[in-house]
Amino acid sequence: MSQFWYSEDTAARLAEEVLQQAGGHGRIACISAPSVYQKLKQLESTRSDSVSAVLLEFDKRFKAYGDEFVFYDYNNPLCLPEDLLPQSFDIVIADPPYLSEECLSKVALTVKYLTKGKILLCTGKWK
């Protein structure tokens, strides 16, 4: 498994950006970005508006988030629960697990299916 975690500062900055882009009562999908999802949940208690966030993730340890967890395998990019309707998220943040063309293309199918138009795509860089 290829799981990378953002620093506290990076997760906070990304979460704040998606909150701003989602609007007051928006919906946020986090694809393979569990640290951003966790930061969103922390920030939720400090905000007066109510956004909703869903984590699409391969790692089943995140089932602990209950209904906000959706098992996601980029190899089956459109194998999603029926309640995740097309264009039902105000913003989708995605951090594909691999930087291969295959992975990025498949994750892009999921993003295109879920988003109303706003996308934040994150990638890592090896030094």
C-alpha positions in Angstrom: 0.0 0.0 0.0 1.2 3.5 -0.8 -0.1 5.8 2.0 1.4 9.2 2.5 0.5 11.6 5.1 0.6 15.4 4.9 2.2 17.5 7.6 -0.2 19.1 10.0 0.3 22.5 8.3 -0.2 21.1 4.8 -3.4 19.2 5.8 -4.8 22.3 7.4 -4.1 24.5 4.4 -5.6 22.0 2.0 -8.7 21.5 4.3 -9.2 25.3 4.6 -9.0 25.7 0.8 -11.6 23.0 0.1 -13.8 24.4 2.8 -13.7 27.8 1.1 -14.3 26.3 -2.3 -17.2 24.1 -1.1 -19.1 27.1 0.3 -21.3 27.2 3.4 -23.2 24.0 3.1 -21.1 22.2 0.4 -20.1 18.6 -0.1 -16.5 17.6 -0.3 -15.1 14.3 -1.6 -11.6 13.3 -0.4 -10.1 10.7 -2.7 -7.1 9.0 -1.2 -6.5 12.0 1.1 -7.2 10.8 4.6 -5.2 13.4 6.4 -7.2 16.2 4.7 -10.4 14.4 5.6 -9.3 14.1 9.2 -8.4 17.8 9.3 -11.8 18.7 7.8 -13.5 16.8 10.6 -11.4 18.7 13.2 -12.2 22.0 11.6 -15.9 21.1 11.4 -16.4 21.7 15.1 -15.1 25.3 14.9 -17.4 26.4 12.0 -21.0 27.6 12.1 -21.8 26.3 8.7 -22.2 22.7 7.9 -20.2 21.0 5.1 -20.2 17.3 4.6 -17.1 15.3 3.7 -16.7 11.8 2.4 -13.5 9.8 2.3 -12.9 7.5 -0.6 -10.0 5.3 0.4 -8.6 1.8 -0.2 -7.3 1.4 3.4 -10.2 -0.3 5.2 -8.9 0.9 8.6 -10.8 4.1 7.8 -14.1 2.2 8.1 -14.1 3.7 11.6 -15.6 6.9 10.0 -18.8 5.0 9.3 -21.0 6.2 6.6 -18.5 8.9 5.6 -16.0 6.1 4.5 -16.3 4.6 1.0 -14.0 1.8 0.0 -12.3 3.0 -3.2 -10.0 1.1 -5.5 -8.7 3.2 -8.4 -8.6 0.1 -10.5 -12.4 0.2 -10.5 -12.9 4.0 -10.7 -16.7 3.9 -11.1 -17.4 1.1 -8.7 -19.1 3.5 -6.2 -22.1 3.2 -4.0 -25.4 4.2 -5.5 -25.8 7.1 -3.1 -22.7 8.8 -4.6 -24.5 10.5 -7.5 -22.9 12.1 -10.5 -21.8 15.7 -10.0 -22.9 15.6 -6.4 -19.8 17.2 -4.8 -19.0 20.9 -4.8 -15.3 20.1 -4.7 -13.2 16.9 -5.0 -9.7 16.7 -3.6 -7.7 13.8 -4.9 -4.2 12.5 -4.1 -3.8 9.5 -6.4 -1.7 6.8 -4.7 0.6 6.4 -7.7 1.9 8.9 -10.2 1.5 6.5 -13.1 -0.5 7.4 -16.2 -2.8 4.5 -15.5 -3.5 5.5 -11.9 -4.0 9.2 -12.8 -6.3 8.4 -15.7 -8.5 6.1 -13.6 -8.7 8.5 -10.6 -9.6 11.3 -13.1 -12.7 9.2 -14.2 -13.8 9.1 -10.5 -13.2 12.9 -10.1 -15.1 13.7 -13.3 -18.0 11.6 -12.2 -18.2 13.1 -8.7 -17.5 16.8 -9.1 -19.7 19.7 -10.1 -16.5 21.3 -11.5 -14.1 22.2 -8.7 -11.0 19.9 -8.3 -7.9 20.1 -6.2 -5.4 17.5 -7.4 -2.4 16.8 -5.2 0.8 14.9 -6.1 3.9 14.2 -4.2 7.5 14.8 -5.2 10.4 12.6 -4.4 13.7 14.4 -3.6 
